[in-house]
Amino acid sequence: MRTSNGQGNSPVREPEVTPSDTRHVSQAQYVFLASLQFHGYADLAASLHCIHDVALYHSQVPFDEAEKTALYDLKVLWEGLERMAQES
């Protein structure tokens, strides 16, 4: 969405200059991490944990390797976000 002066009102803006300590991070990665930070690491971690638990404990879907891997991936993501929340 654009404002009257033509600028977007997105809370996550692409940086004009990338800090030197992120030289191994692509522009897309930097913007993605900034959007995670804006939304809040702890809240996102809680959401992923909730989705994991709903799928695992409140679903009648049988789990094969693909589903087990997907649930493990969610766990890896939420634990990483929890660590990021503790560091910030």
mmCIF file as gemmi writes it, N, C-alpha and C atoms, coordinates in Angstrom:
data_model
loop_
_atom_site.group_PDB
_atom_site.id
_atom_site.type_symbol
_atom_site.label_atom_id
_atom_site.label_alt_id
_atom_site.label_comp_id
_atom_site.label_asym_id
_atom_site.label_entity_id
_atom_site.label_seq_id
_atom_site.pdbx_PDB_ins_code
_atom_site.Cartn_x
_atom_site.Cartn_y
_atom_site.Cartn_z
_atom_site.occupancy
_atom_site.B_iso_or_equiv
_atom_site.pdbx_formal_charge
_atom_site.auth_seq_id
_atom_site.auth_asym_id
_atom_site.pdbx_PDB_model_num
ATOM 1 N N . MET Axp A 1 ? 0.846 -1.172 0 1 0 ? 1 A 1
ATOM 2 C CA . MET Axp A 1 ? 0 0 0 1 0 ? 1 A 1
ATOM 3 C C . MET Axp A 1 ? 0.888 1.23 0 1 0 ? 1 A 1
ATOM 4 N N . ARG Axp A 2 ? 0.503 2.222 -0.758 1 0 ? 2 A 1
ATOM 5 C CA . ARG Axp A 2 ? 1.29 3.441 -0.884 1 0 ? 2 A 1
ATOM 6 C C . ARG Axp A 2 ? 0.604 4.59 -0.143 1 0 ? 2 A 1
ATOM 7 N N . THR Axp A 3 ? 1.41 5.485 0.392 1 0 ? 3 A 1
ATOM 8 C CA . THR Axp A 3 ? 0.871 6.674 1.043 1 0 ? 3 A 1
ATOM 9 C C . THR Axp A 3 ? 0.675 7.752 -0.005 1 0 ? 3 A 1
ATOM 10 N N . SER Axp A 4 ? 0.153 8.898 0.397 1 0 ? 4 A 1
ATOM 11 C CA . SER Axp A 4 ? -0.126 9.97 -0.552 1 0 ? 4 A 1
ATOM 12 C C . SER Axp A 4 ? 1.128 10.511 -1.223 1 0 ? 4 A 1
ATOM 13 N N . ASN Axp A 5 ? 2.288 10.363 -0.572 1 0 ? 5 A 1
ATOM 14 C CA . ASN Axp A 5 ? 3.512 10.855 -1.193 1 0 ? 5 A 1
ATOM 15 C C . ASN Axp A 5 ? 4.218 9.769 -2.014 1 0 ? 5 A 1
ATOM 16 N N . GLY Axp A 6 ? 3.541 8.614 -2.218 1 0 ? 6 A 1
ATOM 17 C CA . GLY Axp A 6 ? 4.074 7.578 -3.081 1 0 ? 6 A 1
ATOM 18 C C . GLY Axp A 6 ? 4.96 6.565 -2.388 1 0 ? 6 A 1
ATOM 19 N N . GLN Axp A 7 ? 5.215 6.75 -1.113 1 0 ? 7 A 1
ATOM 20 C CA . GLN Axp A 7 ? 6.053 5.811 -0.394 1 0 ? 7 A 1
ATOM 21 C C . GLN Axp A 7 ? 5.205 4.692 0.173 1 0 ? 7 A 1
ATOM 22 N N . GLY Axp A 8 ? 5.797 3.51 0.253 1 0 ? 8 A 1
ATOM 23 C CA . GLY Axp A 8 ? 5.097 2.386 0.846 1 0 ? 8 A 1
ATOM 24 C C . GLY Axp A 8 ? 5.064 2.518 2.352 1 0 ? 8 A 1
ATOM 25 N N . ASN Axp A 9 ? 4.107 1.855 2.982 1 0 ? 9 A 1
ATOM 26 C CA . ASN Axp A 9 ? 4.036 1.918 4.437 1 0 ? 9 A 1
ATOM 27 C C . ASN Axp A 9 ? 4.423 0.586 5.055 1 0 ? 9 A 1
ATOM 28 N N . SER Axp A 10 ? 5.206 -0.202 4.341 1 0 ? 10 A 1
ATOM 29 C CA . SER Axp A 10 ? 5.664 -1.481 4.872 1 0 ? 10 A 1
ATOM 30 C C . SER Axp A 10 ? 6.573 -1.233 6.067 1 0 ? 10 A 1
ATOM 31 N N . PRO Axp A 11 ? 6.372 -1.982 7.166 1 0 ? 11 A 1
ATOM 32 C CA . PRO Axp A 11 ? 7.211 -1.788 8.342 1 0 ? 11 A 1
ATOM 33 C C . PRO Axp A 11 ? 8.641 -2.256 8.133 1 0 ? 11 A 1
ATOM 34 N N . VAL Axp A 12 ? 8.86 -3.108 7.134 1 0 ? 12 A 1
ATOM 35 C CA . VAL Axp A 12 ? 10.194 -3.608 6.856 1 0 ? 12 A 1
ATOM 36 C C . VAL Axp A 12 ? 10.677 -2.96 5.582 1 0 ? 12 A 1
ATOM 37 N N . ARG Axp A 13 ? 11.709 -2.182 5.701 1 0 ? 13 A 1
ATOM 38 C CA . ARG Axp A 13 ? 12.257 -1.482 4.543 1 0 ? 13 A 1
ATOM 39 C C . ARG Axp A 13 ? 13.617 -2.063 4.194 1 0 ? 13 A 1
ATOM 40 N N . GLU Axp A 14 ? 13.877 -2.088 2.908 1 0 ? 14 A 1
ATOM 41 C CA . GLU Axp A 14 ? 15.179 -2.568 2.49 1 0 ? 14 A 1
ATOM 42 C C . GLU Axp A 14 ? 16.225 -1.543 2.908 1 0 ? 14 A 1
ATOM 43 N N . PRO Axp A 15 ? 17.346 -2.009 3.452 1 0 ? 15 A 1
ATOM 44 C CA . PRO Axp A 15 ? 18.371 -1.08 3.909 1 0 ? 15 A 1
ATOM 45 C C . PRO Axp A 15 ? 19.045 -0.388 2.723 1 0 ? 15 A 1
ATOM 46 N N . GLU Axp A 16 ? 19.391 0.884 2.921 1 0 ? 16 A 1
ATOM 47 C CA . GLU Axp A 16 ? 20.111 1.603 1.873 1 0 ? 16 A 1
ATOM 48 C C . GLU Axp A 16 ? 21.548 1.127 1.808 1 0 ? 16 A 1
ATOM 49 N N . VAL Axp A 17 ? 22.12 0.879 2.958 1 0 ? 17 A 1
ATOM 50 C CA . VAL Axp A 17 ? 23.493 0.393 3.042 1 0 ? 17 A 1
ATOM 51 C C . VAL Axp A 17 ? 23.488 -0.827 3.946 1 0 ? 17 A 1
ATOM 52 N N . THR Axp A 18 ? 24.095 -1.902 3.469 1 0 ? 18 A 1
ATOM 53 C CA . THR Axp A 18 ? 24.176 -3.104 4.283 1 0 ? 18 A 1
ATOM 54 C C . THR Axp A 18 ? 25.358 -2.965 5.231 1 0 ? 18 A 1
ATOM 55 N N . PRO Axp A 19 ? 25.153 -3.179 6.521 1 0 ? 19 A 1
ATOM 56 C CA . PRO Axp A 19 ? 26.277 -3.103 7.463 1 0 ? 19 A 1
ATOM 57 C C . PRO Axp A 19 ? 27.377 -4.085 7.086 1 0 ? 19 A 1
ATOM 58 N N . SER Axp A 20 ? 28.608 -3.755 7.408 1 0 ? 20 A 1
ATOM 59 C CA . SER Axp A 20 ? 29.742 -4.578 6.988 1 0 ? 20 A 1
ATOM 60 C C . SER Axp A 20 ? 29.733 -5.966 7.617 1 0 ? 20 A 1
ATOM 61 N N . ASP Axp A 21 ? 29.103 -6.134 8.777 1 0 ? 21 A 1
ATOM 62 C CA . ASP Axp A 21 ? 29.095 -7.446 9.405 1 0 ? 21 A 1
ATOM 63 C C . ASP Axp A 21 ? 28.084 -8.393 8.773 1 0 ? 21 A 1
ATOM 64 N N . THR Axp A 22 ? 27.323 -7.938 7.794 1 0 ? 22 A 1
ATOM 65 C CA . THR Axp A 22 ? 26.379 -8.807 7.094 1 0 ? 22 A 1
ATOM 66 C C . THR Axp A 22 ? 26.809 -9.035 5.651 1 0 ? 22 A 1
ATOM 67 N N . ARG Axp A 23 ? 28.068 -8.924 5.37 1 0 ? 23 A 1
ATOM 68 C CA . ARG Axp A 23 ? 28.53 -9.031 3.989 1 0 ? 23 A 1
ATOM 69 C C . ARG Axp A 23 ? 28.305 -10.419 3.386 1 0 ? 23 A 1
ATOM 70 N N . HIS Axp A 24 ? 28.078 -11.429 4.202 1 0 ? 24 A 1
ATOM 71 C CA . HIS Axp A 24 ? 27.829 -12.766 3.689 1 0 ? 24 A 1
ATOM 72 C C . HIS Axp A 24 ? 26.339 -13.094 3.666 1 0 ? 24 A 1
ATOM 73 N N . VAL Axp A 25 ? 25.512 -12.091 3.886 1 0 ? 25 A 1
ATOM 74 C CA . VAL Axp A 25 ? 24.065 -12.258 3.876 1 0 ? 25 A 1
ATOM 75 C C . VAL Axp A 25 ? 23.529 -11.53 2.645 1 0 ? 25 A 1
ATOM 76 N N . SER Axp A 26 ? 22.683 -12.222 1.881 1 0 ? 26 A 1
ATOM 77 C CA . SER Axp A 26 ? 22.115 -11.592 0.694 1 0 ? 26 A 1
ATOM 78 C C . SER Axp A 26 ? 21.095 -10.527 1.099 1 0 ? 26 A 1
ATOM 79 N N . GLN Axp A 27 ? 20.737 -9.697 0.157 1 0 ? 27 A 1
ATOM 80 C CA . GLN Axp A 27 ? 19.74 -8.658 0.407 1 0 ? 27 A 1
ATOM 81 C C . GLN Axp A 27 ? 18.413 -9.294 0.832 1 0 ? 27 A 1
ATOM 82 N N . ALA Axp A 28 ? 18.015 -10.368 0.164 1 0 ? 28 A 1
ATOM 83 C CA . ALA Axp A 28 ? 16.76 -11.043 0.501 1 0 ? 28 A 1
ATOM 84 C C . ALA Axp A 28 ? 16.81 -11.618 1.915 1 0 ? 28 A 1
ATOM 85 N N . GLN Axp A 29 ? 17.938 -12.189 2.3 1 0 ? 29 A 1
ATOM 86 C CA . GLN Axp A 29 ? 18.087 -12.736 3.645 1 0 ? 29 A 1
ATOM 87 C C . GLN Axp A 29 ? 18.016 -11.626 4.684 1 0 ? 29 A 1
ATOM 88 N N . TYR Axp A 30 ? 18.644 -10.502 4.405 1 0 ? 30 A 1
ATOM 89 C CA . TYR Axp A 30 ? 18.645 -9.373 5.333 1 0 ? 30 A 1
ATOM 90 C C . TYR Axp A 30 ? 17.228 -8.846 5.552 1 0 ? 30 A 1
ATOM 91 N N . VAL Axp A 31 ? 16.466 -8.7 4.451 1 0 ? 31 A 1
ATOM 92 C CA . VAL Axp A 31 ? 15.096 -8.196 4.549 1 0 ? 31 A 1
ATOM 93 C C . VAL Axp A 31 ? 14.225 -9.211 5.295 1 0 ? 31 A 1
ATOM 94 N N . PHE Axp A 32 ? 14.425 -10.497 5.037 1 0 ? 32 A 1
ATOM 95 C CA . PHE Axp A 32 ? 13.659 -11.536 5.722 1 0 ? 32 A 1
ATOM 96 C C . PHE Axp A 32 ? 13.934 -11.503 7.225 1 0 ? 32 A 1
ATOM 97 N N . LEU Axp A 33 ? 15.191 -11.419 7.607 1 0 ? 33 A 1
ATOM 98 C CA . LEU Axp A 33 ? 15.532 -11.366 9.03 1 0 ? 33 A 1
ATOM 99 C C . LEU Axp A 33 ? 14.982 -10.102 9.684 1 0 ? 33 A 1
ATOM 100 N N . ALA Axp A 34 ? 14.995 -8.995 8.957 1 0 ? 34 A 1
ATOM 101 C CA . ALA Axp A 34 ? 14.43 -7.753 9.498 1 0 ? 34 A 1
ATOM 102 C C . ALA Axp A 34 ? 12.926 -7.903 9.723 1 0 ? 34 A 1
ATOM 103 N N . SER Axp A 35 ? 12.244 -8.597 8.811 1 0 ? 35 A 1
ATOM 104 C CA . SER Axp A 35 ? 10.802 -8.785 8.997 1 0 ? 35 A 1
ATOM 105 C C . SER Axp A 35 ? 10.521 -9.711 10.176 1 0 ? 35 A 1
ATOM 106 N N . LEU Axp A 36 ? 11.367 -10.725 10.39 1 0 ? 36 A 1
ATOM 107 C CA . LEU Axp A 36 ? 11.212 -11.581 11.568 1 0 ? 36 A 1
ATOM 108 C C . LEU Axp A 36 ? 11.37 -10.766 12.839 1 0 ? 36 A 1
ATOM 109 N N . GLN Axp A 37 ? 12.366 -9.904 12.853 1 0 ? 37 A 1
ATOM 110 C CA . GLN Axp A 37 ? 12.61 -9.078 14.032 1 0 ? 37 A 1
ATOM 111 C C . GLN Axp A 37 ? 11.432 -8.134 14.278 1 0 ? 37 A 1
ATOM 112 N N . PHE Axp A 38 ? 10.866 -7.571 13.223 1 0 ? 38 A 1
ATOM 113 C CA . PHE Axp A 38 ? 9.741 -6.649 13.366 1 0 ? 38 A 1
ATOM 114 C C . PHE Axp A 38 ? 8.54 -7.356 13.981 1 0 ? 38 A 1
ATOM 115 N N . HIS Axp A 39 ? 8.258 -8.568 13.532 1 0 ? 39 A 1
ATOM 116 C CA . HIS Axp A 39 ? 7.096 -9.301 14.034 1 0 ? 39 A 1
ATOM 117 C C . HIS Axp A 39 ? 7.309 -9.841 15.437 1 0 ? 39 A 1
ATOM 118 N N . GLY Axp A 40 ? 8.543 -10.005 15.828 1 0 ? 40 A 1
ATOM 119 C CA . GLY Axp A 40 ? 8.847 -10.488 17.17 1 0 ? 40 A 1
ATOM 120 C C . GLY Axp A 40 ? 9.197 -11.961 17.17 1 0 ? 40 A 1
ATOM 121 N N . TYR Axp A 41 ? 10.427 -12.252 17.538 1 0 ? 41 A 1
ATOM 122 C CA . TYR Axp A 41 ? 10.911 -13.633 17.526 1 0 ? 41 A 1
ATOM 123 C C . TYR Axp A 41 ? 10.092 -14.531 18.449 1 0 ? 41 A 1
ATOM 124 N N . ALA Axp A 42 ? 9.797 -14.062 19.637 1 0 ? 42 A 1
ATOM 125 C CA . ALA Axp A 42 ? 9.079 -14.889 20.61 1 0 ? 42 A 1
ATOM 126 C C . ALA Axp A 42 ? 7.668 -15.215 20.123 1 0 ? 42 A 1
ATOM 127 N N . ASP Axp A 43 ? 6.986 -14.233 19.549 1 0 ? 43 A 1
ATOM 128 C CA . ASP Axp A 43 ? 5.634 -14.473 19.041 1 0 ? 43 A 1
ATOM 129 C C . ASP Axp A 43 ? 5.641 -15.457 17.878 1 0 ? 43 A 1
ATOM 130 N N . LEU Axp A 44 ? 6.602 -15.313 16.982 1 0 ? 44 A 1
ATOM 131 C CA . LEU Axp A 44 ? 6.699 -16.241 15.857 1 0 ? 44 A 1
ATOM 132 C C . LEU Axp A 44 ? 7.044 -17.649 16.338 1 0 ? 44 A 1
ATOM 133 N N . ALA Axp A 45 ? 7.924 -17.744 17.318 1 0 ? 45 A 1
ATOM 134 C CA . ALA Axp A 45 ? 8.279 -19.053 17.879 1 0 ? 45 A 1
ATOM 135 C C . ALA Axp A 45 ? 7.053 -19.71 18.493 1 0 ? 45 A 1
ATOM 136 N N . ALA Axp A 46 ? 6.265 -18.944 19.222 1 0 ? 46 A 1
ATOM 137 C CA . ALA Axp A 46 ? 5.051 -19.492 19.839 1 0 ? 46 A 1
ATOM 138 C C . ALA Axp A 46 ? 4.051 -19.953 18.779 1 0 ? 46 A 1
ATOM 139 N N . SER Axp A 47 ? 3.939 -19.203 17.688 1 0 ? 47 A 1
ATOM 140 C CA . SER Axp A 47 ? 3.032 -19.599 16.61 1 0 ? 47 A 1
ATOM 141 C C . SER Axp A 47 ? 3.471 -20.906 15.964 1 0 ? 47 A 1
ATOM 142 N N . LEU Axp A 48 ? 4.757 -21.03 15.676 1 0 ? 48 A 1
ATOM 143 C CA . LEU Axp A 48 ? 5.264 -22.266 15.08 1 0 ? 48 A 1
ATOM 144 C C . LEU Axp A 48 ? 5.085 -23.45 16.025 1 0 ? 48 A 1
ATOM 145 N N . HIS Axp A 49 ? 5.323 -23.215 17.305 1 0 ? 49 A 1
ATOM 146 C CA . HIS Axp A 49 ? 5.143 -24.274 18.302 1 0 ? 49 A 1
ATOM 147 C C . HIS Axp A 49 ? 3.679 -24.715 18.335 1 0 ? 49 A 1
ATOM 148 N N . CYS Axp A 50 ? 2.767 -23.765 18.263 1 0 ? 50 A 1
ATOM 149 C CA . CYS Axp A 50 ? 1.344 -24.056 18.261 1 0 ? 50 A 1
ATOM 150 C C . CYS Axp A 50 ? 0.957 -24.877 17.033 1 0 ? 50 A 1
ATOM 151 N N . ILE Axp A 51 ? 1.428 -24.479 15.868 1 0 ? 51 A 1
ATOM 152 C CA . ILE Axp A 51 ? 1.131 -25.216 14.637 1 0 ? 51 A 1
ATOM 153 C C . ILE Axp A 51 ? 1.66 -26.642 14.735 1 0 ? 51 A 1
ATOM 154 N N . HIS Axp A 52 ? 2.87 -26.785 15.257 1 0 ? 52 A 1
ATOM 155 C CA . HIS Axp A 52 ? 3.472 -28.11 15.448 1 0 ? 52 A 1
ATOM 156 C C . HIS Axp A 52 ? 2.585 -28.967 16.335 1 0 ? 52 A 1
ATOM 157 N N . ASP Axp A 53 ? 2.172 -28.424 17.473 1 0 ? 53 A 1
ATOM 158 C CA . ASP Axp A 53 ? 1.376 -29.19 18.426 1 0 ? 53 A 1
ATOM 159 C C . ASP Axp A 53 ? 0 -29.537 17.887 1 0 ? 53 A 1
ATOM 160 N N . VAL Axp A 54 ? -0.626 -28.618 17.176 1 0 ? 54 A 1
ATOM 161 C CA . VAL Axp A 54 ? -1.93 -28.898 16.578 1 0 ? 54 A 1
ATOM 162 C C . VAL Axp A 54 ? -1.805 -30.036 15.567 1 0 ? 54 A 1
ATOM 163 N N . ALA Axp A 55 ? -0.796 -29.949 14.715 1 0 ? 55 A 1
ATOM 164 C CA . ALA Axp A 55 ? -0.606 -30.998 13.709 1 0 ? 55 A 1
ATOM 165 C C . ALA Axp A 55 ? -0.285 -32.341 14.351 1 0 ? 55 A 1
ATOM 166 N N . LEU Axp A 56 ? 0.519 -32.325 15.384 1 0 ? 56 A 1
ATOM 167 C CA . LEU Axp A 56 ? 0.959 -33.575 15.993 1 0 ? 56 A 1
ATOM 168 C C . LEU Axp A 56 ? -0.08 -34.191 16.91 1 0 ? 56 A 1
ATOM 169 N N . TYR Axp A 57 ? -0.709 -33.374 17.746 1 0 ? 57 A 1
ATOM 170 C CA . TYR Axp A 57 ? -1.572 -33.908 18.793 1 0 ? 57 A 1
ATOM 171 C C . TYR Axp A 57 ? -3.064 -33.817 18.506 1 0 ? 57 A 1
ATOM 172 N N . HIS Axp A 58 ? -3.462 -32.997 17.543 1 0 ? 58 A 1
ATOM 173 C CA . HIS Axp A 58 ? -4.89 -32.798 17.301 1 0 ? 58 A 1
ATOM 174 C C . HIS Axp A 58 ? -5.276 -33.128 15.861 1 0 ? 58 A 1
ATOM 175 N N . SER Axp A 59 ? -4.51 -33.969 15.229 1 0 ? 59 A 1
ATOM 176 C CA . SER Axp A 59 ? -4.775 -34.334 13.851 1 0 ? 59 A 1
ATOM 177 C C . SER Axp A 59 ? -4.877 -35.849 13.733 1 0 ? 59 A 1
ATOM 178 N N . GLN Axp A 60 ? -5.718 -36.291 12.831 1 0 ? 60 A 1
ATOM 179 C CA . GLN Axp A 60 ? -5.864 -37.718 12.583 1 0 ? 60 A 1
ATOM 180 C C . GLN Axp A 60 ? -5.066 -38.15 11.357 1 0 ? 60 A 1
ATOM 181 N N . VAL Axp A 61 ? -4.239 -37.257 10.844 1 0 ? 61 A 1
ATOM 182 C CA . VAL Axp A 61 ? -3.443 -37.541 9.655 1 0 ? 61 A 1
ATOM 183 C C . VAL Axp A 61 ? -2.306 -38.488 10.03 1 0 ? 61 A 1
ATOM 184 N N . PRO Axp A 62 ? -2.127 -39.561 9.283 1 0 ? 62 A 1
ATOM 185 C CA . PRO Axp A 62 ? -0.993 -40.452 9.566 1 0 ? 62 A 1
ATOM 186 C C . PRO Axp A 62 ? 0.321 -39.777 9.174 1 0 ? 62 A 1
ATOM 187 N N . PHE Axp A 63 ? 1.363 -40.037 9.943 1 0 ? 63 A 1
ATOM 188 C CA . PHE Axp A 63 ? 2.646 -39.401 9.708 1 0 ? 63 A 1
ATOM 189 C C . PHE Axp A 63 ? 3.625 -40.366 9.064 1 0 ? 63 A 1
ATOM 190 N N . ASP Axp A 64 ? 4.093 -40.003 7.873 1 0 ? 64 A 1
ATOM 191 C CA . ASP Axp A 64 ? 5.173 -40.719 7.212 1 0 ? 64 A 1
ATOM 192 C C . ASP Axp A 64 ? 6.437 -39.901 7.405 1 0 ? 64 A 1
ATOM 193 N N . GLU Axp A 65 ? 7.484 -40.276 6.714 1 0 ? 65 A 1
ATOM 194 C CA . GLU Axp A 65 ? 8.766 -39.561 6.86 1 0 ? 65 A 1
ATOM 195 C C . GLU Axp A 65 ? 8.655 -38.084 6.496 1 0 ? 65 A 1
ATOM 196 N N . ALA Axp A 66 ? 7.932 -37.758 5.438 1 0 ? 66 A 1
ATOM 197 C CA . ALA Axp A 66 ? 7.816 -36.356 5.013 1 0 ? 66 A 1
ATOM 198 C C . ALA Axp A 66 ? 7.16 -35.506 6.098 1 0 ? 66 A 1
ATOM 199 N N . GLU Axp A 67 ? 6.113 -36.015 6.697 1 0 ? 67 A 1
ATOM 200 C CA . GLU Axp A 67 ? 5.422 -35.274 7.748 1 0 ? 67 A 1
ATOM 201 C C . GLU Axp A 67 ? 6.28 -35.152 8.998 1 0 ? 67 A 1
ATOM 202 N N . LYS Axp A 68 ? 6.98 -36.212 9.346 1 0 ? 68 A 1
ATOM 203 C CA . LYS Axp A 68 ? 7.878 -36.163 10.508 1 0 ? 68 A 1
ATOM 204 C C . LYS Axp A 68 ? 8.99 -35.152 10.278 1 0 ? 68 A 1
ATOM 205 N N . THR Axp A 69 ? 9.518 -35.126 9.071 1 0 ? 69 A 1
ATOM 206 C CA . THR Axp A 69 ? 10.569 -34.162 8.737 1 0 ? 69 A 1
ATOM 207 C C . THR Axp A 69 ? 10.041 -32.737 8.813 1 0 ? 69 A 1
ATOM 208 N N . ALA Axp A 70 ? 8.829 -32.517 8.307 1 0 ? 70 A 1
ATOM 209 C CA . ALA Axp A 70 ? 8.235 -31.175 8.351 1 0 ? 70 A 1
ATOM 210 C C . ALA Axp A 70 ? 8.02 -30.718 9.788 1 0 ? 70 A 1
ATOM 211 N N . LEU Axp A 71 ? 7.553 -31.603 10.646 1 0 ? 71 A 1
ATOM 212 C CA . LEU Axp A 71 ? 7.365 -31.246 12.055 1 0 ? 71 A 1
ATOM 213 C C . LEU Axp A 71 ? 8.7 -30.952 12.732 1 0 ? 71 A 1
ATOM 214 N N . TYR Axp A 72 ? 9.717 -31.726 12.399 1 0 ? 72 A 1
ATOM 215 C CA . TYR Axp A 72 ? 11.043 -31.47 12.962 1 0 ? 72 A 1
ATOM 216 C C . TYR Axp A 72 ? 11.565 -30.113 12.476 1 0 ? 72 A 1
ATOM 217 N N . ASP Axp A 73 ? 11.319 -29.796 11.199 1 0 ? 73 A 1
ATOM 218 C CA . ASP Axp A 73 ? 11.743 -28.495 10.668 1 0 ? 73 A 1
ATOM 219 C C . ASP Axp A 73 ? 11.074 -27.35 11.425 1 0 ? 73 A 1
ATOM 220 N N . LEU Axp A 74 ? 9.78 -27.497 11.739 1 0 ? 74 A 1
ATOM 221 C CA . LEU Axp A 74 ? 9.093 -26.48 12.541 1 0 ? 74 A 1
ATOM 222 C C . LEU Axp A 74 ? 9.755 -26.324 13.905 1 0 ? 74 A 1
ATOM 223 N N . LYS Axp A 75 ? 10.129 -27.454 14.507 1 0 ? 75 A 1
ATOM 224 C CA . LYS Axp A 75 ? 10.785 -27.423 15.816 1 0 ? 75 A 1
ATOM 225 C C . LYS Axp A 75 ? 12.124 -26.691 15.742 1 0 ? 75 A 1
ATOM 226 N N . VAL Axp A 76 ? 12.882 -26.966 14.699 1 0 ? 76 A 1
ATOM 227 C CA . VAL Axp A 76 ? 14.17 -26.285 14.506 1 0 ? 76 A 1
ATOM 228 C C . VAL Axp A 76 ? 13.951 -24.782 14.371 1 0 ? 76 A 1
ATOM 229 N N . LEU Axp A 77 ? 12.943 -24.385 13.6 1 0 ? 77 A 1
ATOM 230 C CA . LEU Axp A 77 ? 12.656 -22.96 13.419 1 0 ? 77 A 1
ATOM 231 C C . LEU Axp A 77 ? 12.234 -22.293 14.712 1 0 ? 77 A 1
ATOM 232 N N . TRP Axp A 78 ? 11.291 -22.9 15.46 1 0 ? 78 A 1
ATOM 233 C CA . TRP Axp A 78 ? 10.827 -22.218 16.663 1 0 ? 78 A 1
ATOM 234 C C . TRP Axp A 78 ? 11.91 -22.158 17.72 1 0 ? 78 A 1
ATOM 235 N N . GLU Axp A 79 ? 12.75 -23.187 17.813 1 0 ? 79 A 1
ATOM 236 C CA . GLU Axp A 79 ? 13.838 -23.128 18.793 1 0 ? 79 A 1
ATOM 237 C C . GLU Axp A 79 ? 14.874 -22.072 18.414 1 0 ? 79 A 1
ATOM 238 N N . GLY Axp A 80 ? 15.137 -21.931 17.125 1 0 ? 80 A 1
ATOM 239 C CA . GLY Axp A 80 ? 16.041 -20.876 16.676 1 0 ? 80 A 1
ATOM 240 C C . GLY Axp A 80 ? 15.492 -19.496 16.961 1 0 ? 80 A 1
ATOM 241 N N . LEU Axp A 81 ? 14.204 -19.312 16.737 1 0 ? 81 A 1
ATOM 242 C CA . LEU Axp A 81 ? 13.573 -18.025 17.036 1 0 ? 81 A 1
ATOM 243 C C . LEU Axp A 81 ? 13.582 -17.738 18.532 1 0 ? 81 A 1
ATOM 244 N N . GLU Axp A 82 ? 13.386 -18.774 19.352 1 0 ? 82 A 1
ATOM 245 C CA . GLU Axp A 82 ? 13.458 -18.581 20.798 1 0 ? 82 A 1
ATOM 246 C C . GLU Axp A 82 ? 14.856 -18.13 21.225 1 0 ? 82 A 1
ATOM 247 N N . ARG Axp A 83 ? 15.886 -18.706 20.624 1 0 ? 83 A 1
ATOM 248 C CA . ARG Axp A 83 ? 17.252 -18.279 20.95 1 0 ? 83 A 1
ATOM 249 C C . ARG Axp A 83 ? 17.483 -16.84 20.522 1 0 ? 83 A 1
ATOM 250 N N . MET Axp A 84 ? 16.965 -16.482 19.341 1 0 ? 84 A 1
ATOM 251 C CA . MET Axp A 84 ? 17.106 -15.103 18.864 1 0 ? 84 A 1
ATOM 252 C C . MET Axp A 84 ? 16.378 -14.14 19.796 1 0 ? 84 A 1
ATOM 253 N N . ALA Axp A 85 ? 15.231 -14.54 20.31 1 0 ? 85 A 1
ATOM 254 C CA . ALA Axp A 85 ? 14.475 -13.685 21.236 1 0 ? 85 A 1
ATOM 255 C C . ALA Axp A 85 ? 15.248 -13.481 22.533 1 0 ? 85 A 1
ATOM 256 N N . GLN Axp A 86 ? 15.926 -14.51 22.995 1 0 ? 86 A 1
ATOM 257 C CA . GLN Axp A 86 ? 16.71 -14.403 24.24 1 0 ? 86 A 1
ATOM 258 C C . GLN Axp A 86 ? 17.91 -13.481 24.052 1 0 ? 86 A 1
ATOM 259 N N . GLU Axp A 87 ? 18.493 -13.482 22.848 1 0 ? 87 A 1
ATOM 260 C CA . GLU Axp A 87 ? 19.665 -12.651 22.58 1 0 ? 87 A 1
ATOM 261 C C . GLU Axp A 87 ? 19.313 -11.197 22.341 1 0 ? 87 A 1
ATOM 262 N N . SER Axp A 88 ? 18.063 -10.923 21.94 1 0 ? 88 A 1
ATOM 263 C CA . SER Axp A 88 ? 17.731 -9.529 21.623 1 0 ? 88 A 1
ATOM 264 C C . SER Axp A 88 ? 17.225 -8.769 22.823 1 0 ? 88 A 1
